Amino acid sequence: MTAIDPRAPAVADLGALRRKRGTGAALIVLAGVILLLFGDAAGDATFRLSRPRDAWVLGDLIVPALPVIQIAAALTAFLGARQFLRGGGRWTTLSLGVGLALFVMAFLVWATAGKAFSLTGMLQATMVRAVPIALGGLAATLCERVAVVNIAVEGMLLAGAFTGALMGSVIGGWGGLVSAVAVGGVFGFLLAALVVTYRMDQIIAGVVINLFVLGLTSYVSSQVFAEMRHLNNAPVFRSWKIPVLGDIPVIGPMLFDQNIFVYGALVMVAVSTYYLFHTAHGLRARAVGEHPRAADTLGIDVYRTRYIHVTLGGMVAGFGGAWFTLGSVGRFDENMTGGRGFIGLAAMIFGRWHPVGALMAALVFGFTDSLQQKLALLQTPIPSEFLAMAPYIATIVVVAGLVGRARPPAADGKPYVKD
């Protein structure tokens, strides 16, 4: 029999107590930071809830800047004190999340004091900028649910962006989109072959694909596109407003007045969630990720399941990559994905390997991405370089402080050898 260490519960309780008090202290410090940095706000902050062309026009939301900032600081301090004295368990993550939300709210009010800010426009931009991150997170989720770590999401996004621009310029937007999805699937299949059949280290295989795609696309971009510009001039999918739903104030422009990439991302998240958690095939896929040998014993083809899901993940990433060109600017620039694939991996972890969770996390990152551009228009005294760092700072904060005890699939990253 294995001896049970009586000190183990005491050690666990001590660790939980330290985390609880550490979070409480951090929130109290955050409250002080809110007052120190934003306590000089003067005037009212005006948030526009409608656009002039909207069918249903709402009045502007006008709030006194300084009182709102003071209330945000007081609430953050209260959460910190409560967490320090009584918190624990789920309260730790919830308190930290609410505290950060209050900090962002205070920051927005401070930046908008004495000015006007389109809240509807920023939420619409948030949804748009969350798309590649959400699709990258979904691609990684499909792979890791069958125990394959997909570091190559960044490369697959970049390959999709490049293919979308090239083929979109030659055969049109829809042809470019289909080609981007197909190329993403090819790289997904390649990753599956390397890690499933040849049992290559999954991290190294992903890095190899990333470097290969980056090198190839950079070469073509500098040597071919520079001379043959007509090959890098693809059409862009325009937004299409869904009747009635698109006219709903605030929510309508965000969800129902978008292009095919936003609608496609929402549909893929819904379909993959239903597939993974409400179908027999999804149950088999999750079984392969948790205990492949047991799944094999029950007659599930582990290798085939991994090949299918990693290839599907690559196709999703290819679709997400096409957003950068066919859904945004219509041209390819070197390394234009800018690390969105890696942020997608962070969204997957924050979302606890769940498609909906990855989408919610992507919205957080999309919000910070759109925020830094909107604040640049408000001419805040913060240097533009620091504003550009916002999405990556959010990645570090979320993964380091908000994930909690996120548990990946038990067999994640482990090769399987059939007896």
Secondary structure by P-SEA (a helix, b strand, c coil): ccccccaaaaaaaaaaaaaaaaaaaaaaaaaaaaaaaccccccbbbbbcccccccccccccccccaaaaaaaaaaaaaaaaaaacccccaaaaaaaaaaaaaaaaaaaaaaaccccccaaaaaaaaaaaaaaaaaaaaaaaaaaaacccccaaaaaaaaaaaaaaaaaacccaaaaaaaaaaaaaaaaaaaaaacccccccaaaaaaaaaaaaaaaaaaaaaccccccccccbbbbbbbbbccccccccccccccccccaaaaaaaaaaaaaaaaacccaaaaaaaaaaccaaaaaaaccaaaaaaaaaaaaaaaaaaaaaaccccccccccccccccaaaaaaaaaaaaacccaaaaaaaaaaaaaaaaaaaaaaaacccccaaaaaaaaaaaaaaaaacccccccccccccbbbbcc
